Amino acid sequence: MKREYDFSAGERGRFYRPGAKVTLPVYLDQEVLAYLQKQASAKGVDLGTLVNEILRRDIELVEAVK
C-alpha cells in the first residue's frame, strides 16, 4: 500500500452489515455452461436451479459413501 493514503478521516465499520451474505461467483468452462444451459432449458428451469440440483445429488452420493 502506498504511504500517501490518508485514512485519518476514515470511519471504522461504516460499510459493515451484520448478517449480510456474500455470494461468490462461480465460473464454468464454456462447454460445461453450454451443456447445462441446454439441459436447464429442456427441463424448463433456471440454470441456478439445475446446478443446485446436480450439486445436491453429488453431495448425497459423497455422504452415502462415507
Buried (B, 14 or more C-beta within 10 A) or exposed (E): EEEEEEEEEEEEEEEEEEEEEEEEEEEEEEEEEEEBEEBBEEEEBEBEEBBEEEEEEEEEEEEEEE
